[in-house]
């Protein structure tokens, strides 16, 4: 976290943000002794652009959002569900109102519905070997068009530059101020900076409370086999 904290301090100083913000981990920032969730995935460009496509009229008559995410063994599948619930609500700009979950060890399938009837199907599994990068895909289906954060007919996200030789290397820089970091690390820094700059602490805490409630509903549904409604 030291490297990320240094980059965050750089941005806070550069843009004269008069707040002392300390990264507790990649999910939480501490400001004035208060721990605030940062929801860093929201700062990944792919989700920002999906949100724009959904809400600027490009897609018409949205019916389904399909999500699949695979993480390494030992990861908490409900922690991943928390993340995917937020991505669905953020991208669609709709609240989820019901959830049905089927769980089997380290895999989970969820069906959730928004307040206006958009169905979100979420598949999560913790089956990758230790150290493997998480794989995921988010697709939105509508009456007029489909949007996805992975290119057509691809299974994996591509990097921008590949160098082949004695040791193959790949590079993807997505931020003009934060070179040399991964997409996920950049998202953490940008999300933490946004919270410190906007001071929207109450909004972030309210979002966290809503997502925590959805996860609790999901766990209850997995046990009962019945749909839970907010």
C-alpha positions in Angstrom: 0.0 0.0 0.0 3.0 2.3 0.4 3.4 2.8 -3.3 -0.3 3.6 -3.7 -0.3 6.0 -0.8 2.6 7.9 -2.4 0.7 8.2 -5.6 -2.5 9.3 -3.7 -0.5 11.9 -1.8 1.0 13.2 -5.1 -2.5 13.8 -6.5 -3.8 15.4 -3.3 -0.9 17.8 -3.3 -1.1 18.5 -7.0 -4.7 19.4 -7.0 -4.6 21.2 -3.6 -7.1 18.9 -1.8 -7.0 20.0 1.8 -7.7 16.5 3.3 -5.4 14.0 4.9 -6.4 10.7 3.3 -4.8 7.4 4.2 -5.4 4.1 2.4 -6.2 1.4 4.9 -6.4 -1.2 2.1 -7.7 -1.4 -1.5 -11.3 -1.0 -0.4 -11.2 1.6 2.4 -9.8 5.1 3.0 -9.4 6.8 6.4 -10.1 10.5 6.7 -10.2 12.3 10.0 -10.3 8.9 11.8 -13.3 7.8 9.8 -13.2 4.7 7.5 -15.0 5.2 4.2 -15.5 2.6 1.4 -14.1 3.8 -1.9 -15.7 1.3 -4.4 -12.6 1.5 -6.6 -14.0 -0.6 -9.5 -16.2 2.4 -10.4 -13.1 4.2 -11.5 -12.2 1.6 -14.1 -12.7 3.1 -17.6 -14.7 0.1 -18.9 -17.4 0.6 -16.3 -17.5 4.3 -16.8 -18.1 3.8 -20.5 -20.6 1.1 -20.0 -22.5 3.4 -17.7 -22.4 6.2 -20.4 -23.6 3.8 -23.1 -26.5 2.7 -20.9 -27.6 6.1 -19.9 -27.0 8.3 -22.9 -29.6 6.7 -25.2 -27.3 4.4 -27.1 -29.1 1.3 -25.7 -32.8 1.3 -25.8 -35.1 -1.1 -23.9 -32.5 -2.8 -21.6 -33.7 -6.2 -20.4 -30.7 -8.1 -19.1 -27.2 -7.5 -17.6 -25.0 -10.6 -17.6 -22.0 -10.9 -15.3 -19.4 -13.6 -15.0 -16.4 -13.4 -12.6 -13.7 -16.0 -11.8 -11.2 -15.4 -8.9 -8.5 -17.4 -7.2 -9.3 -20.2 -4.8 -9.9 -19.1 -1.2 -11.5 -15.8 -2.2 -14.8 -14.9 -0.5 -17.5 -15.3 -3.2 -19.8 -13.0 -1.3 -17.2 -10.3 -1.3 -17.1 -10.6 -5.0 -20.9 -10.6 -5.2 -20.8 -7.2 -3.2 -18.6 -5.9 -6.0 -20.8 -7.1 -8.8 -24.0 -5.8 -7.2 -22.4 -2.4 -7.1 -21.2 -2.6 -10.7 -24.8 -3.5 -11.8 -26.3 -0.7 -9.9 -23.7 1.8 -11.0 -23.7 0.9 -14.7 -27.5 0.6 -14.9 -28.2 3.6 -12.6 -30.9 1.5 -11.0 -31.4 -0.1 -7.6 -31.6 -3.8 -7.2 -34.8 -4.9 -5.3 -34.7 -8.7 -5.2 -32.2 -11.5 -5.3 -32.2 -15.3 -5.6 -29.0 -17.2 -5.0 -27.8 -20.8 -5.6 -24.5 -21.6 -3.9 -22.3 -24.7 -4.0 -19.0 -24.3 -2.2 -16.8 -22.0 -4.1 -19.3 -21.2 -6.9 -22.4 -19.0 -6.8 -25.2 -18.1 -9.3 -27.4 -15.1 -8.5 -30.5 -13.6 -10.3 -31.3 -10.1 -9.2 -34.0 -7.7 -10.5 -34.0 -3.9 -10.6 -36.9 -1.7 -9.5 -38.0 -1.4 -13.2 -37.6 -5.1 -14.1 -34.1 -5.3 -15.6 -32.7 -8.8 -14.8 -29.1 -9.1 -13.7 -27.6 -12.6 -13.8 -24.3 -13.0 -11.9 -22.0 -16.0 -12.0 -19.1 -16.1 -9.6 -16.5 -18.8 -8.9 -13.3 -19.0 -6.9 -11.5 -21.7 -8.9 -8.3 -20.0 -10.3 -4.9 -21.0 -9.1 -3.2 -18.7 -6.5 -1.7 -15.7 -8.1 -3.9 -15.8 -11.2 -5.5 -12.5 -12.3 -9.3 -12.4 -11.9 -11.3 -12.9 -15.1 -14.6 -11.2 -15.7 -17.1 -10.1 -18.2 -20.1 -7.7 -18.1 -22.6 -7.7 -20.9 -25.8 -5.6 -21.3 -28.6 -6.7 -23.7 -31.3 -4.4 -25.0 -33.9 -4.1 -27.7 -31.5 -1.9 -29.7 -27.9 -3.0 -29.2 -25.6 -4.9 -26.9 -22.7 -3.5 -24.9 -19.8 -5.5 -23.4 -16.5 -4.7 -21.6 -14.7 -7.5 -23.6 -14.3 -7.4 -27.3 -16.5 -9.6 -29.5 -15.6 -13.3 -29.6 -12.8 -12.8 -27.0 -12.5 -14.8 -23.7 -9.9 -12.5 -22.1 -9.2 -8.8 -22.0 -6.3 -7.7 -24.2 -3.3 -5.6 -23.3 -2.3 -2.6 -25.3 1.3 -3.6 -26.1 3.0 -7.0 -26.3 6.8 -7.5 -26.5 7.9 -11.0 -27.4 11.4 -12.3 -26.9 13.4 -14.2 -24.3 10.8 -13.0 -21.8 7.4 -12.0 -23.0 6.1 -8.7 -21.6 2.8 -6.8 -21.9 2.0 -3.2 -21.1 -1.3 -1.2 -20.6 -1.1 2.4 -19.4 -4.5 3.9 -18.8 -3.7 7.1 -16.8 -1.5 9.9 -17.9 -0.5 10.7 -14.2 -0.1 7.2 -12.8 2.3 5.3 -15.1 3.5 1.9 -14.3 0.6 0.7 -12.2 -2.1 -1.9 -13.0 -5.6 -0.9 -13.9 -6.8 -2.1 -10.5 -4.2 -0.1 -8.6 -5.0 3.1 -10.6 -8.7 2.6 -9.9 -7.9 2.4 -6.2 -5.9 5.7 -6.2 -8.5 7.5 -8.4 -11.4 6.3 -6.2 -9.7 7.4 -3.0 -8.8 10.7 -4.5 -12.4 11.3 -5.7 -13.7 10.6 -2.2 -11.2 13.0 -0.6 -11.9 15.7 -3.2 -15.7 15.4 -3.3 -16.1 14.8 0.4 -19.1 12.6 -0.3 -18.6 10.5 2.7 -22.3 10.0 3.6 -23.1 8.9 0.0 -20.4 6.3 0.0 -21.4 5.0 3.4 -25.1 4.8 2.3 -24.0 2.8 -0.8 -22.0 0.5 1.3 -25.0 -0.1 3.6 -27.2 -0.9 0.7 -24.7 -3.3 -0.8 -24.2 -5.0 2.6 -28.0 -5.4 2.8 -28.1 -7.0 -0.6 -25.3 -9.5 0.3 -27.2 -10.4 3.5 -30.3 -11.1 1.4 -28.2 -13.2 -1.0 -26.9 -15.3 1.9 -30.4 -15.8 3.3 -31.7 -16.8 -0.2 -28.8 -19.3 -0.6 -29.9 -21.0 2.6 -33.7 -20.9 2.0 -33.7 -21.4 -1.7 -36.3 -18.6 -2.0 -36.2 -15.1 -3.5 -35.5 -12.2 -1.1 -37.0 -8.8 -1.7 -35.7 -5.5 -0.4 
